[in-house]
Amino acid sequence: MAEKEYLPIRVVAGFFNLFFKQTFIVHRLFGLFYLVSYATVTFLFFTDYQKFLASPLIIIMPIVGNLQTITAIHYFRFLPSRKDPGYYSDKGVLSYQFICENLFFSLLLTFQWLYYNDLMYVKIQNFWPLEAAFVFLPYIWRPLFPKTSFRESLKNSKKNTTSNNSIYYYYATWVTKIFYVWAKHYLGFFLNYLRFVGGVTPQIQYLVYMLLIPSAFATTISLFLHTLRFKKYIYPLLSFSLYVIAYSSTFIAYVKIVPVFLEHYQLFLISLGGVILNFVSLNIWHVYQIGIMFLGYSGYLAA
């Protein structure tokens, strides 16, 4: 009974410990702002879509996500630097490389939030080097960021995962790896190509935002979940499962986007070509992307 009476006090104390403790204070405050913004954006999307579109938070929130990642890079340099991300296990410690790498994916996600915003879309079009860098060439400047490896995570799974959860984490990591390839080319390239050629209708824009909301959770809030796991506020299995659910939920919107693939089959096939060449040769794939960029700015990519 006494434990139940003290529960509200423990919750409040835990909240202040998470967000207002002096160590890493800037990172904590950015994190709190991001969580509140994310909750607000998600609520508006599902309750009043027009207010969602008019809200400055759909511009501010993803930018703050980058700032939070940058503060994590600044504060958490004491973490081990290794190719095993440390995320896909219930005993592993996050790799510093994984946190630095996450900035790259956060930047890609931020660009898409802005690119699908009608106001920012016009501004980005007027600054074509930025547009080209993110729509066609993001993986050419990818080497500016560290790279972790799913392979290393799978190789170390027995060491970093408790025996009771090892099978779950092993297969969930494989599913995540497959999803990454899909998201890279179709959540990334295809949707950006579609916006570039002017093929986005209000209905498609709505579906893309439906994709971006869980994507923001999987990219930024997932690291907060790992913090909760580390501090033993939630169980490791729950932390990782919420991450898996977040990225898996993007397929709800993608099922509705299937007709868009059929309507814009040229862009679908161009993206498929990127998938194939990505596995054949990175250098050939980069040349391919440069070629697609020239076709795009020459007006040969059809909507």
Buried (B, 14 or more C-beta within 10 A) or exposed (E): EEEEEEEEEEEEEEEEEBBEEEEBEEBBBBBBBBBEBBEBBBEBBEEEEEEBBEBEBBBBBBBBBBBBBBBBBEBBEEBEEBBBBBBBBBEBBBBBBBBBBBBBBBBBBBBBBBBBBEEBBEEBBEEEEBBBBBBBBBBBEBEEBBEBBBEBBBEBBEEBBEEEBBEBBBEBBEEBBEBBEBBBBBBBBBBBBBBBBEBBEEEBBBBBBBBBBBBBBBBBBBBBBBBBBEEEBBEBBEBBBBBBEBBBBBBEBBEBBEEBBEBBEBBBEBBBBBBEBBEEEEEEBBEBBBEBBEBBBEEEBEE
